[in-house]
Amino acid sequence: MYFNLIKIILGLFDNRNKKKITNFFKKNTNKKISVFIDVGAHHGETVKLFKKNFEVGEIYAFEPSPKNYKNLVEKTKNITNLEIFNIAIGKESGMIEFKQHFESQSSTITEINLKSNYYKRKNRYLDFFGIRQNKFTRLEVKIDRLDNILEHKNLERIDILKIDTEGYDLNVIYGLGELIKKVKYIYFEHHFHNMLVKEYTLSDVHNYMIKNNFEKKLKLKMKFRKTFEYIYLNKSFKN
């Protein structure tokens, strides 16, 4: 019950950000999205949010966790024009280790610093009574690049690429390859705490985006977390 209460409280604050994000895209897309890609789709929260607020043509959702994937399929079963993939997205192809956290939204490919104060504090808040001895389990999942998976789709453009991969965002972007030229907006989370052992910084992400003709359009802080949400625009699609 305590765990659910914390999630409800965070959800209330996150709704403010979601409203700002949907308003941004409403203003800049005329509420029409031809192709929407969701990497780290979890249980379909963002898919449902965009389907509710926009006229969306094609949706491609990616979720590596078998547990989350099962919930994703169930909770989006009434959504049309949606194709779901039970696979991780990155800059390589093959198999990779995935950490399934008991709080499913914290699951990640990125290595976890078990000694970090942020990790200890997060688990203390989410598991106040220390009921869960094992905070996460390790399993092998498939991983592939977006350009490999979407090659046969022959997409002329991708209006929005959303990335929520708990510290793996730059690897997802790398996996676009030349396909990045067809993406109008990239919308992603970046974590600044030391719980996730990333091999890059936000500056690396920003510089790669600038190199590929993108500019930052929106930055939002997520309440009670050292996490920000960003939206970048491909300048080739400027009106």
C-alpha positions, -999 to +999 in steps of 0.1 A: +000+000+000+028+024+009+045+016-025+013+024-044+009+056-025+044+068-035+037+060-071+004+079-070+021+110-055+049+109-082+023+104-109+004+135-098+036+156-102+045+139-135+011+148-149+022+184-149+051+176-171+030+154-194+006+183-199+035+206-208+049+180-232+015+173-249+009+211-252+043+215-269+035+188-294+000+201-300+013+235-308+040+221-332+023+192-349-013+205-353-022+174-333-013+151-362+015+126-360+022+102-389+048+080-371+054+078-333+081+055-319+082+047-282+115+031-269+110+019-234+072+018-236+068+001-202+030-005-198+019+018-226+015+051-206+030+073-233+014+054-262-020+059-246-013+096-238-004+103-274-032+083-288-057+102-266-043+137-275-033+133-312-043+118-345-016+092-348-010+071-379+016+044-370+030+035-336+060+013-329+066+004-293+097-013-279+099-029-244+127-054-235+113-067-202+092-098-206+071-088-176+066-052-188+059-064-223+031-087-211+015-057-194+021-035-224+003-059-247-027-062-223-031-025-216-029-014-253-049-042-268-076-018-279-052+006-297-051+003-335-021+009-357+003-002-330+031-027-334+049-039-303+084-054-301+097-074-271+133-062-276+158-037-263+171-009-285+207+002-286+238+005-309+244-032-313+226-065-321+226-097-301+219-104-264+224-081-234+219-082-196+187-065-183+180-056-147+143-060-138+137-038-108+108-045-084+096-010-093+092-018-130+098+017-143+133+016-129+143-015-149+173-009-171+201-022-192+225+002-176+247-011-148+235-001-113+257+014-086+245-005-056+266+016-033+253+049-044+233+070-020+206+076-046+201+038-050+198+033-013+175+063-008+153+053-037+148+017-024+142+031+011+113+052-002+099+025-024+104-004+000+102+014+034+097-017+054+125-036+036+101-064+025+119-071-008+153-088-002+161-088-040+155-054-054+161-065-090+168-096-110+192-100-140+181-116-172+193-118-208+172-100-235+175-094-272+188-061-284+190-045-319+194-012-336+164+009-347+178+012-383+179-026-386+144-031-373+127-003-392+146-007-425+119-028-441+092-003-430+104+022-456+094+051-434+096+085-451+098+103-417+094+097-380+076+126-363+085+117-327+110+093-312+104+090-275+131+074-253+128+063-217+155+037-211+169+046-176+204+057-187+206+042-221+193+071-242+224+079-262+229+043-272+193+043-286+201+074-306+233+059-319+213+030-331+194+052-355+224+055-378+214+074-409+178+071-400+182+100-376+179+123-406+142+112-409+134+120-373+117+153-366+116+153-328+136+133-302+120+133-268+140+117-240+149+115-203+183+120-189+194+110-154+220+130-134+222+109-103+250+083-097+228+052-094+231+045-131+266+039-144+265+056-178+294+058-202+284+093-213+271+126-201+244+150-212+270+170-230+278+139-252+241+136-260+238+173-267+269+174-289+257+144-309+223+160-315+239+193-326+262+174-349+232+158-365+214+192-370+191+191-340+184+219-315+171+218-280+135+231-277+123+220-243+137+211-209+117+199-179+128+187-144+110+157-129+099+164-093+119+147-065+143+131-089+176+141-105+161+136-139+151+159-167+131+155-199+143+171-232+128+176-266+151+183-296+140+193-331+157+183-363+162+217-380+157+202-414+120+200-405+116+237-395+088+255-412 
